Amino acid sequence: MRGAELPQLVDALRGPIQVFVRESRVRIALLVSGAGQVLAQHGFARGYHVMNVASLAAATHASSHALAGLAGAGRWEHLYHGGRERQLFLAPLRTPVGELILVVIFDADSSLGIVRLFYENLEKEVSALPAFQDRNAKTDHGSFERDLEAGLEYTSPEAASED
């Protein structure tokens, strides 16, 4: 995702992520690019938490994708961890221009089945957005760090100044 396109992408994702959060009853939701660029978020109190989770999600996505390939699975579907009070769901969200990563934290107000149902709806809605139809949208190495910073700045302006 190029920095120049970021405001339009963030604006386009705002509605779908809000609907997902409301309908699935999750506490925290984060949508990032494969490079860890924050595109949409809900529920984080501090910006550095957003960046930590985004980085970990990108790394988990890359390693899960590689492991699925080694196992002959072709692609990975999702990761789930159920804790005592909170649960984590991490999944690739496929679009025509590539995969995004959805990270969700939820509690007893929701369930894995509900999260998966509304994840599928979110994937369809995001894939249909005009902003995700340009197959030539690629990030080069020179713009990688600038785009990561821009993602945090557009989705959480107060977080960019917390360093």
N, C-alpha and C positions, 0 to 999 in steps of 0.2 A: 504494500500500500504506500503510494507516494505521499509525501508530506503535503503537497499541493491539493491532493484529493481528500485528505483526511477530514476536513470540516464537513464535506458532503457525506462521507461514509459514516462519521459519528452521528450526524443528524439523521441519516437514513436508518441507523440501527437503534436510535433512542426509543422509538415507538415499539418495535418488535421485542426489545429486551424488557420494556416495562410491562407489556402484555404477558410475556413469559413469566416474569416474576410474580405478577398478580395471579395468574391462572394456576401456576404450579405451586404457589405458596412457599417459595424458597426464601431464605434469608439473605443470601449473597449470590450474585451472578456476575461473571466476568467473561467477556468475549475478547479474545486476542488473536492476532495473526500468528502464523507459524514461527515468526521471528520474535514473538513476545511483545509485539506492539499492542498497547491497550486500545481497543476500539469502542467498547461499551462496558459499563460497570454499574452495579447497584449494591449498596449495603456496606461498602468499606468505609471505615471511619478515618483511616489515615492513608495518605498517598503511598508511603513506603511499603505498606502491606500490599497494596495493589501491584506495585512493581515486583515485589518478591513473589507473589502468587503468579503473576504473568510470566516471569522468568522460569519458575519451576514448571508451570504448565507447558511452556514451549519445549523445555527439556524432556518432560515426560512424554509429550506428543511425539517428539523425534525418536526417542528410544522405543516407545511402544510401536511406532510405525516400523522401525528396523526389526524389532523382535517378531512382529507379525510376518514380515517378509522372510525372516530366517525360518520361521515355523511353517511356512507355506500357506499361511492364512490369507495372504494378499493384502488385507487391510485390517485395522483394529476397529472395534465397534465402540467400546467405552471402558472406562475404569470406574470402579465403585469401591468405596470404603465406608463401612458402617461403624461408627463409634458409639459410645454410650449415649451421648446427648446430641451429637451432630453427625451428619453423613456427608460424604463427598462424592460428587459425580463429575467426571471429566470425559469429554467426548469430542471427536472431530466433527465439525459442522461443515459439510461439503457445500461448495458454491461453484458456479461455472468458472470462476477465476482461481479456484484452489480451496484448500482447507483452512478454516478458522478453528479455534479451540474454545469450547465452552467449559467453564469451570463453575460448578454450582455447589453451594453448601446449604444444607437444609436440616430441619429438626423434625420433631414428631408431628408438626402441622402438615407435613407432606409425606410422600413415600417415593420409593424408587420407581414404582409403576407410574405414578403421576408425573414425576420429573421426566421419565422417558417419553411418555405420551406428548407432553408439551415441548420437549426437545425436538421431536419429529416435526411438530407444527412450526416451531421456530426455524428449523432448517429449511423447510419449504418456503416460508415467508421471506427469509433472508436471501435464499437463492433466486427468488423472483424479483428482488429489488433491482431497479435499473443500474444502480451503482455497482452491482456485482455481475454485470453482463459483459464487461470489457475484458476479453481474454488476453489483451496485451499489457494489462496492469501488472508490472513486475517491479521489484525493488532491487537496485544494484547495491554492491558492497559500499560504495561511496555515500549512499544516503541512509544506510542501515541505522546508525546511531541517531542521526537527526530525526528519522521517522519514529524511532522508539520514544524519544523525548517529546515529539509532537503529539504522539498518542496519549501520553500521560497529561500533557498540558491541555489538550482539548477535552478529555473526559473527566479530569479532576484538577482544575487550575490551582487550587490551594496546595495540591500535592507536589507540584513542580517546584514550589518555593520552600519545601520542607527539608531539603538536603542540608 
